[in-house]
Amino acid sequence: MKKTDAVGYIRISTNDDKQKYGLDVQINAIKEYCKDKNLRLIEVFKDNKSGKSIDRPGIRDLLNYRNKFQILVVYKIDRLSRSLFELLRLIKEDLKGKEVVFLQEGIDQRTKEGRLLLHQLASFAEYG
């Protein structure tokens, strides 16, 4: 069976590496998930910047690489973006057609439950 290509994205703020969501925790969780799900992890993109803005070098590199993978695996939603609006725009527009997995929240767009949870988040963002 051919493995599906996946990439990971990790981010720390300046002092985050000393906290519970450090780079090692994130990358190990992403590697373990890909191994368990029989995914081929081909690249991991990284930022050392605040999640307030989505304009980060690692995100730009990820978007430039988007034609080479099917699944994006992220440790936790706030590692990708702290803005729900930007997060949904990134997923629905910039990464359209890609599956996105958030490990800590249990959101896996490849499952009906994961799609439901993501759409619930989108509904709340639209309501607010």
N, C-alpha and C positions, 0 to 999 in steps of 0.2 A: 504494500500500500504506500503510495506516494505521500510524503509529509507536506503539510500546508506551511507556507512561509509566514513567519511572524517576526515582528520587531518589538522591542521593549522601549519604554520611555521612563527615565528616572530623573528626579529633580530634588535638590536640596537647596535650602536657603543658606546663608553664610554659616550659621551655627547648627543647622539641622543634622549634620553628620554625627554629632555627639548625642543626638536624641534617638528615639526609638524607630524613626523612619529614615535612618542613614542609608548611604549608598549600598552598603553590603546587604542590609535587610531587604531593600527593594530588588536588587539584582538577583539575589538568591531566590526570592519568592517567584520572580519572573521566570528564571531558569527552571525551577521545580515545576511550575505550572506547565510550561512548554513541554517538559519531559513527560509529565503525567498525561497530557492531552495529545501526545505524539505530534507536536508542532516543531518545525525547524526554526530555531531562533537565529536569524541571520544578521541582526544588528541591534545594538542598544544605543539609544540617543540619550544625551545627558545635558542637564542645565544646572548651573550653580547660581541661581537667581530667584528672586521672589516670584510667586505665582500670581501676583496681582495683574500682570500684563501677559498676554499670550505671545507678545513679540520678543521671542528669545531665540538664541542661535540654535539650540537643540530642536526646537519646534520647526524652525525654518529648514533645518537639515532633514528632519522627519518628513516634512511635506515634499521636499525635493526628491525623496526616496519612495514616495507613495506608489509608484508603479511597480515596485519590486516585492511587495508583500500583500497579504490578504488580511492579516490580523494584527492589531496593536494591543499589547498587553501593558497595563499600567498598574502599579501597586495600589494606588489609592487615588480617588477622584481629584483631591486637592493637589496632588503632585502634577497633574496635567494643567489644571486651571483652578483658581479660586473664584472665578466669575462664572456662574452658571450660564449666563448668556453667551460668553465667549466659548465655554466648553461645548455647548450645544451647536453653536455655529461651526466650530472646528469639526465636530463629529458629523453633523448633517450636511455641511457644505464642503469643507476642505478635505475631509476624509470620506466623502460619499462613496458608498459601495464597499467600504472596509468594515470589518467587524472590530469592535472595541471591547476589551475586557478590563474591568476594574476588580482586582483581586479582593481587596478588603471589603468592598460593598457587595461582592457577589454578583456584579453585573456582567453578564456575558451575553452579548447580542446574538450569539448563536443559539440561545435558548429562548423559548417563549417567555419565561419568567424574567430573564434579563432584559428583553425588549420592553416588557411591561414596566419594569422598574425605571428604565431610562425614560420611557414616555411619561411616567408619572412625574419624574423630575422636570421634564420639559413642560408639562401642564402647569406645575406650580410656578415655574419661571414665567410663563406666559400670563398667568393670573396676576402675579405681583407686578 
